[in-house]
Amino acid sequence: MKVRSRQDAIVRSLRRNGTSTIEALAAEVGGSRSTIIRDIAALRNEGFIIHTDPGRGGGLSLDPQSVQKSPRLTVTEVFALIIGISSMRAAGSLPFATLADTGLSKIEKALPSDKIRDLRRLLDCLYVGPLAPQVDISNLGEMDPALLPAFEVSFLDRQLLQFGYRDAKGIMTRRQVEPQAMLILPPLWYLVAWDPSRDDFRHFRMDRINAPACVDGQTFRRRSVPFDDDVRRVRFA
């Protein structure tokens, strides 16, 4: 696990569990005792107030009011938040969606101009809409756990993605495509890709994709994706 990801995991663990130990954190997030001690020191330097409880075991606890002195959200982290909140809005019946949207707007407004440009480029590839009543989701299956990490790398780094796909008739094919956009129609989401073998765009339902993998060294360019009027592009706040 990367340093930043490990430190973020430590903060989440302390917020969630209240109290922990160096050994428990090391087992949970990965790393040696000395690595976790260095991470704790780095987090304290960033402004997090982490108390060390006296006694055997070296218990650690995070002050409930403790926050970073300066947030360091990346563009992709903000993009991930937008995906989650846009999905909440599209579902239309989830609590706290409005409050989440308000909080996200504050984060967006605090972004520097270079990150705003990068975020807008990502948002050009994100679409949200209502699921048509005639779409049958009674056969909704389990999503391959390898899909999310493979799609994220492929989409962000513009790498070709290959996978097996089972269509609505149950026919299996092997595809190699350019992930161009993400379409969210709760509770479904679709990989929208340019399929070179068909010379056209194709929509791939997430639960019908299996054994996905990025194709090393095979990159692609962004294309303008056509969508119906009832599907809207997510805009910058």
NUVOKE-173538 format. One record per residue (C-alpha): x, y, z; residue in three letters. Coordinates in steps of 0.05 Angstrom, whole numbers, plus 5000, padded with zeros to 4 digits. Example, Ala and Ser with C-alpha at 12.3 -4.5 7.8 and 13.67 -1.06 7.14 Angstrom:
REM residues 2
<r><x>5246</x><y>4910</y><z>5156</z><res>ALA</res></r>
<r><x>5273</x><y>4979</y><z>5143</z><res>SER</res></r>
//
This chain:
REM residues 237
<r><x>5000</x><y>5000</y><z>5000</z><res>MET</res></r>
<r><x>5026</x><y>5069</y><z>4982</z><res>LYS</res></r>
<r><x>5045</x><y>5117</y><z>5039</z><res>VAL</res></r>
<r><x>4987</x><y>5165</y><z>5028</z><res>ARG</res></r>
<r><x>4936</x><y>5109</y><z>5023</z><res>SER</res></r>
<r><x>4963</x><y>5075</y><z>5085</z><res>ARG</res></r>
<r><x>4961</x><y>5140</y><z>5126</z><res>GLN</res></r>
<r><x>4890</x><y>5154</y><z>5102</z><res>ASP</res></r>
<r><x>4871</x><y>5083</y><z>5123</z><res>ALA</res></r>
<r><x>4901</x><y>5095</y><z>5192</z><res>ILE</res></r>
<r><x>4858</x><y>5158</y><z>5201</z><res>VAL</res></r>
<r><x>4795</x><y>5121</y><z>5178</z><res>ARG</res></r>
<r><x>4810</x><y>5064</y><z>5226</z><res>SER</res></r>
<r><x>4819</x><y>5110</y><z>5285</z><res>LEU</res></r>
<r><x>4757</x><y>5149</y><z>5269</z><res>ARG</res></r>
<r><x>4716</x><y>5085</y><z>5262</z><res>ARG</res></r>
<r><x>4743</x><y>5046</y><z>5321</z><res>ASN</res></r>
<r><x>4759</x><y>5101</y><z>5371</z><res>GLY</res></r>
<r><x>4821</x><y>5067</y><z>5400</z><res>THR</res></r>
<r><x>4872</x><y>5021</y><z>5370</z><res>SER</res></r>
<r><x>4944</x><y>4998</y><z>5379</z><res>THR</res></r>
<r><x>5006</x><y>5002</y><z>5336</z><res>ILE</res></r>
<r><x>5003</x><y>4927</y><z>5326</z><res>GLU</res></r>
<r><x>4930</x><y>4927</y><z>5306</z><res>ALA</res></r>
<r><x>4940</x><y>4984</y><z>5257</z><res>LEU</res></r>
<r><x>5000</x><y>4948</y><z>5226</z><res>ALA</res></r>
<r><x>4958</x><y>4886</y><z>5216</z><res>ALA</res></r>
<r><x>4900</x><y>4924</y><z>5187</z><res>GLU</res></r>
<r><x>4934</x><y>4972</y><z>5138</z><res>VAL</res></r>
<r><x>4999</x><y>4933</y><z>5126</z><res>GLY</res></r>
<r><x>5068</x><y>4953</y><z>5148</z><res>GLY</res></r>
<r><x>5116</x><y>4943</y><z>5205</z><res>SER</res></r>
<r><x>5112</x><y>4974</y><z>5275</z><res>ARG</res></r>
<r><x>5165</x><y>5026</y><z>5257</z><res>SER</res></r>
<r><x>5127</x><y>5043</y><z>5192</z><res>THR</res></r>
<r><x>5063</x><y>5057</y><z>5231</z><res>ILE</res></r>
<r><x>5101</x><y>5099</y><z>5282</z><res>ILE</res></r>
<r><x>5129</x><y>5141</y><z>5225</z><res>ARG</res></r>
<r><x>5060</x><y>5148</y><z>5195</z><res>ASP</res></r>
<r><x>5031</x><y>5171</y><z>5261</z><res>ILE</res></r>
<r><x>5086</x><y>5224</y><z>5267</z><res>ALA</res></r>
<r><x>5072</x><y>5247</y><z>5195</z><res>ALA</res></r>
<r><x>4997</x><y>5252</y><z>5209</z><res>LEU</res></r>
<r><x>5011</x><y>5293</y><z>5272</z><res>ARG</res></r>
<r><x>5054</x><y>5341</y><z>5231</z><res>ASN</res></r>
<r><x>4995</x><y>5350</y><z>5183</z><res>GLU</res></r>
<r><x>4951</x><y>5373</y><z>5241</z><res>GLY</res></r>
<r><x>4917</x><y>5309</y><z>5264</z><res>PHE</res></r>
<r><x>4914</x><y>5304</y><z>5340</z><res>ILE</res></r>
<r><x>4930</x><y>5232</y><z>5358</z><res>ILE</res></r>
<r><x>4934</x><y>5216</y><z>5432</z><res>HIS</res></r>
<r><x>4978</x><y>5161</y><z>5459</z><res>THR</res></r>
<r><x>4945</x><y>5126</y><z>5518</z><res>ASP</res></r>
<r><x>4991</x><y>5106</y><z>5574</z><res>PRO</res></r>
<r><x>4997</x><y>5034</y><z>5595</z><res>GLY</res></r>
<r><x>5012</x><y>4968</y><z>5564</z><res>ARG</res></r>
<r><x>4994</x><y>4962</y><z>5491</z><res>GLY</res></r>
<r><x>5008</x><y>5033</y><z>5470</z><res>GLY</res></r>
<r><x>4936</x><y>5051</y><z>5454</z><res>GLY</res></r>
<r><x>4923</x><y>5107</y><z>5402</z><res>LEU</res></r>
<r><x>4862</x><y>5150</y><z>5394</z><res>SER</res></r>
<r><x>4844</x><y>5207</y><z>5346</z><res>LEU</res></r>
<r><x>4814</x><y>5271</y><z>5374</z><res>ASP</res></r>
<r><x>4742</x><y>5274</y><z>5346</z><res>PRO</res></r>
<r><x>4753</x><y>5347</y><z>5325</z><res>GLN</res></r>
<r><x>4819</x><y>5333</y><z>5292</z><res>SER</res></r>
<r><x>4827</x><y>5351</y><z>5218</z><res>VAL</res></r>
<r><x>4883</x><y>5364</y><z>5170</z><res>GLN</res></r>
<r><x>4910</x><y>5434</y><z>5169</z><res>LYS</res></r>
<r><x>4905</x><y>5434</y><z>5093</z><res>SER</res></r>
<r><x>4862</x><y>5384</y><z>5055</z><res>PRO</res></r>
<r><x>4900</x><y>5346</y><z>5000</z><res>ARG</res></r>
<r><x>4844</x><y>5317</y><z>4958</z><res>LEU</res></r>
<r><x>4867</x><y>5296</y><z>4890</z><res>THR</res></r>
<r><x>4826</x><y>5308</y><z>4827</z><res>VAL</res></r>
<r><x>4809</x><y>5234</y><z>4822</z><res>THR</res></r>
<r><x>4786</x><y>5234</y><z>4896</z><res>GLU</res></r>
<r><x>4739</x><y>5292</y><z>4882</z><res>VAL</res></r>
<r><x>4715</x><y>5256</y><z>4819</z><res>PHE</res></r>
<r><x>4701</x><y>5194</y><z>4861</z><res>ALA</res></r>
<r><x>4660</x><y>5236</y><z>4909</z><res>LEU</res></r>
<r><x>4621</x><y>5266</y><z>4851</z><res>ILE</res></r>
<r><x>4605</x><y>5197</y><z>4825</z><res>ILE</res></r>
<r><x>4578</x><y>5175</y><z>4893</z><res>GLY</res></r>
<r><x>4536</x><y>5237</y><z>4904</z><res>ILE</res></r>
<r><x>4510</x><y>5238</y><z>4833</z><res>SER</res></r>
<r><x>4488</x><y>5167</y><z>4842</z><res>SER</res></r>
<r><x>4452</x><y>5186</y><z>4906</z><res>MET</res></r>
<r><x>4415</x><y>5242</y><z>4869</z><res>ARG</res></r>
<r><x>4397</x><y>5197</y><z>4811</z><res>ALA</res></r>
<r><x>4368</x><y>5145</y><z>4859</z><res>ALA</res></r>
<r><x>4323</x><y>5199</y><z>4884</z><res>GLY</res></r>
<r><x>4305</x><y>5167</y><z>4951</z><res>SER</res></r>
<r><x>4368</x><y>5165</y><z>4992</z><res>LEU</res></r>
<r><x>4374</x><y>5208</y><z>5055</z><res>PRO</res></r>
<r><x>4426</x><y>5263</y><z>5063</z><res>PHE</res></r>
<r><x>4436</x><y>5270</y><z>4987</z><res>ALA</res></r>
<r><x>4425</x><y>5345</y><z>4991</z><res>THR</res></r>
<r><x>4473</x><y>5355</y><z>5048</z><res>LEU</res></r>
<r><x>4525</x><y>5313</y><z>5013</z><res>ALA</res></r>
<r><x>4517</x><y>5355</y><z>4950</z><res>ASP</res></r>
<r><x>4526</x><y>5419</y><z>4991</z><res>THR</res></r>
<r><x>4590</x><y>5393</y><z>5023</z><res>GLY</res></r>
<r><x>4617</x><y>5372</y><z>4956</z><res>LEU</res></r>
<r><x>4604</x><y>5441</y><z>4927</z><res>SER</res></r>
<r><x>4647</x><y>5471</y><z>4981</z><res>LYS</res></r>
<r><x>4704</x><y>5423</y><z>4964</z><res>ILE</res></r>
<r><x>4698</x><y>5439</y><z>4890</z><res>GLU</res></r>
<r><x>4701</x><y>5514</y><z>4902</z><res>LYS</res></r>
<r><x>4765</x><y>5506</y><z>4942</z><res>ALA</res></r>
<r><x>4802</x><y>5471</y><z>4885</z><res>LEU</res></r>
<r><x>4858</x><y>5509</y><z>4850</z><res>PRO</res></r>
<r><x>4848</x><y>5527</y><z>4777</z><res>SER</res></r>
<r><x>4893</x><y>5472</y><z>4749</z><res>ASP</res></r>
<r><x>4854</x><y>5419</y><z>4787</z><res>LYS</res></r>
<r><x>4788</x><y>5449</y><z>4763</z><res>ILE</res></r>
<r><x>4810</x><y>5440</y><z>4691</z><res>ARG</res></r>
<r><x>4830</x><y>5368</y><z>4704</z><res>ASP</res></r>
<r><x>4764</x><y>5354</y><z>4740</z><res>LEU</res></r>
<r><x>4723</x><y>5383</y><z>4683</z><res>ARG</res></r>
<r><x>4758</x><y>5337</y><z>4634</z><res>ARG</res></r>
<r><x>4739</x><y>5277</y><z>4677</z><res>LEU</res></r>
<r><x>4667</x><y>5302</y><z>4685</z><res>LEU</res></r>
<r><x>4660</x><y>5304</y><z>4610</z><res>ASP</res></r>
<r><x>4662</x><y>5228</y><z>4613</z><res>CYS</res></r>
<r><x>4610</x><y>5219</y><z>4669</z><res>LEU</res></r>
<r><x>4536</x><y>5213</y><z>4653</z><res>TYR</res></r>
<r><x>4477</x><y>5200</y><z>4700</z><res>VAL</res></r>
<r><x>4405</x><y>5186</y><z>4684</z><res>GLY</res></r>
<r><x>4343</x><y>5148</y><z>4706</z><res>PRO</res></r>
<r><x>4337</x><y>5074</y><z>4693</z><res>LEU</res></r>
<r><x>4282</x><y>5062</y><z>4641</z><res>ALA</res></r>
<r><x>4222</x><y>5024</y><z>4670</z><res>PRO</res></r>
<r><x>4227</x><y>4970</y><z>4616</z><res>GLN</res></r>
<r><x>4297</x><y>4950</y><z>4637</z><res>VAL</res></r>
<r><x>4295</x><y>4883</y><z>4670</z><res>ASP</res></r>
<r><x>4340</x><y>4880</y><z>4731</z><res>ILE</res></r>
<r><x>4311</x><y>4816</y><z>4759</z><res>SER</res></r>
<r><x>4372</x><y>4780</y><z>4730</z><res>ASN</res></r>
<r><x>4422</x><y>4828</y><z>4761</z><res>LEU</res></r>
<r><x>4484</x><y>4787</y><z>4777</z><res>GLY</res></r>
<r><x>4546</x><y>4795</y><z>4819</z><res>GLU</res></r>
<r><x>4599</x><y>4841</y><z>4791</z><res>MET</res></r>
<r><x>4669</x><y>4812</y><z>4780</z><res>ASP</res></r>
<r><x>4711</x><y>4841</y><z>4838</z><res>PRO</res></r>
<r><x>4768</x><y>4852</y><z>4788</z><res>ALA</res></r>
<r><x>4726</x><y>4901</y><z>4747</z><res>LEU</res></r>
<r><x>4731</x><y>4963</y><z>4791</z><res>LEU</res></r>
<r><x>4808</x><y>4966</y><z>4797</z><res>PRO</res></r>
<r><x>4817</x><y>4947</y><z>4724</z><res>ALA</res></r>
<r><x>4766</x><y>4998</y><z>4700</z><res>PHE</res></r>
<r><x>4795</x><y>5054</y><z>4744</z><res>GLU</res></r>
<r><x>4865</x><y>5044</y><z>4716</z><res>VAL</res></r>
<r><x>4841</x><y>5036</y><z>4645</z><res>SER</res></r>
<r><x>4795</x><y>5097</y><z>4648</z><res>PHE</res></r>
<r><x>4843</x><y>5144</y><z>4683</z><res>LEU</res></r>
<r><x>4907</x><y>5123</y><z>4646</z><res>ASP</res></r>
<r><x>4871</x><y>5113</y><z>4578</z><res>ARG</res></r>
<r><x>4893</x><y>5040</y><z>4572</z><res>GLN</res></r>
<r><x>4856</x><y>4990</y><z>4530</z><res>LEU</res></r>
<r><x>4813</x><y>4942</y><z>4570</z><res>LEU</res></r>
<r><x>4800</x><y>4870</y><z>4552</z><res>GLN</res></r>
<r><x>4747</x><y>4825</y><z>4582</z><res>PHE</res></r>
<r><x>4695</x><y>4772</y><z>4570</z><res>GLY</res></r>
<r><x>4624</x><y>4796</y><z>4560</z><res>TYR</res></r>
<r><x>4557</x><y>4760</y><z>4566</z><res>ARG</res></r>
<r><x>4502</x><y>4797</y><z>4528</z><res>ASP</res></r>
<r><x>4428</x><y>4798</y><z>4544</z><res>ALA</res></r>
<r><x>4419</x><y>4733</y><z>4505</z><res>LYS</res></r>
<r><x>4474</x><y>4698</y><z>4544</z><res>GLY</res></r>
<r><x>4523</x><y>4698</y><z>4486</z><res>ILE</res></r>
<r><x>4596</x><y>4704</y><z>4508</z><res>MET</res></r>
<r><x>4647</x><y>4744</y><z>4470</z><res>THR</res></r>
<r><x>4717</x><y>4770</y><z>4484</z><res>ARG</res></r>
<r><x>4726</x><y>4845</y><z>4477</z><res>ARG</res></r>
<r><x>4783</x><y>4895</y><z>4474</z><res>GLN</res></r>
<r><x>4757</x><y>4966</y><z>4480</z><res>VAL</res></r>
<r><x>4772</x><y>5039</y><z>4496</z><res>GLU</res></r>
<r><x>4735</x><y>5060</y><z>4560</z><res>PRO</res></r>
<r><x>4709</x><y>5129</y><z>4541</z><res>GLN</res></r>
<r><x>4655</x><y>5143</y><z>4593</z><res>ALA</res></r>
<r><x>4616</x><y>5118</y><z>4652</z><res>MET</res></r>
<r><x>4540</x><y>5116</y><z>4651</z><res>LEU</res></r>
<r><x>4504</x><y>5111</y><z>4718</z><res>ILE</res></r>
<r><x>4432</x><y>5088</y><z>4717</z><res>LEU</res></r>
<r><x>4420</x><y>5066</y><z>4789</z><res>PRO</res></r>
<r><x>4424</x><y>5010</y><z>4809</z><res>PRO</res></r>
<r><x>4464</x><y>4995</y><z>4745</z><res>LEU</res></r>
<r><x>4526</x><y>5026</y><z>4716</z><res>TRP</res></r>
<r><x>4554</x><y>5016</y><z>4646</z><res>TYR</res></r>
<r><x>4623</x><y>5020</y><z>4616</z><res>LEU</res></r>
<r><x>4614</x><y>5062</y><z>4553</z><res>VAL</res></r>
<r><x>4670</x><y>5044</y><z>4505</z><res>ALA</res></r>
<r><x>4693</x><y>5051</y><z>4433</z><res>TRP</res></r>
<r><x>4698</x><y>4981</y><z>4404</z><res>ASP</res></r>
<r><x>4750</x><y>4981</y><z>4348</z><res>PRO</res></r>
<r><x>4726</x><y>4914</y><z>4322</z><res>SER</res></r>
<r><x>4655</x><y>4943</y><z>4312</z><res>ARG</res></r>
<r><x>4679</x><y>5013</y><z>4294</z><res>ASP</res></r>
<r><x>4626</x><y>5041</y><z>4341</z><res>ASP</res></r>
<r><x>4608</x><y>5055</y><z>4413</z><res>PHE</res></r>
<r><x>4582</x><y>5000</y><z>4457</z><res>ARG</res></r>
<r><x>4551</x><y>4997</y><z>4527</z><res>HIS</res></r>
<r><x>4574</x><y>4941</y><z>4573</z><res>PHE</res></r>
<r><x>4533</x><y>4927</y><z>4636</z><res>ARG</res></r>
<r><x>4578</x><y>4920</y><z>4697</z><res>MET</res></r>
<r><x>4550</x><y>4852</y><z>4720</z><res>ASP</res></r>
<r><x>4560</x><y>4820</y><z>4652</z><res>ARG</res></r>
<r><x>4635</x><y>4834</y><z>4648</z><res>ILE</res></r>
<r><x>4684</x><y>4780</y><z>4671</z><res>ASN</res></r>
<r><x>4760</x><y>4772</y><z>4675</z><res>ALA</res></r>
<r><x>4777</x><y>4845</y><z>4659</z><res>PRO</res></r>
<r><x>4850</x><y>4865</y><z>4650</z><res>ALA</res></r>
<r><x>4886</x><y>4927</y><z>4624</z><res>CYS</res></r>
<r><x>4928</x><y>4919</y><z>4561</z><res>VAL</res></r>
<r><x>4998</x><y>4944</y><z>4578</z><res>ASP</res></r>
<r><x>5025</x><y>4995</y><z>4530</z><res>GLY</res></r>
<r><x>4960</x><y>5003</y><z>4491</z><res>GLN</res></r>
<r><x>4932</x><y>5073</y><z>4501</z><res>THR</res></r>
<r><x>4876</x><y>5111</y><z>4465</z><res>PHE</res></r>
<r><x>4850</x><y>5182</y><z>4454</z><res>ARG</res></r>
<r><x>4786</x><y>5211</y><z>4482</z><res>ARG</res></r>
<r><x>4724</x><y>5212</y><z>4437</z><res>ARG</res></r>
<r><x>4659</x><y>5250</y><z>4441</z><res>SER</res></r>
<r><x>4606</x><y>5202</y><z>4466</z><res>VAL</res></r>
<r><x>4534</x><y>5209</y><z>4441</z><res>PRO</res></r>
<r><x>4478</x><y>5201</y><z>4492</z><res>PHE</res></r>
<r><x>4403</x><y>5205</y><z>4493</z><res>ASP</res></r>
<r><x>4367</x><y>5268</y><z>4518</z><res>ASP</res></r>
<r><x>4345</x><y>5234</y><z>4584</z><res>ASP</res></r>
<r><x>4418</x><y>5223</y><z>4604</z><res>VAL</res></r>
<r><x>4454</x><y>5284</y><z>4629</z><res>ARG</res></r>
<r><x>4527</x><y>5300</y><z>4636</z><res>ARG</res></r>
<r><x>4550</x><y>5315</y><z>4707</z><res>VAL</res></r>
<r><x>4572</x><y>5387</y><z>4709</z><res>ARG</res></r>
<r><x>4621</x><y>5424</y><z>4754</z><res>PHE</res></r>
<r><x>4586</x><y>5457</y><z>4813</z><res>ALA</res></r>
//
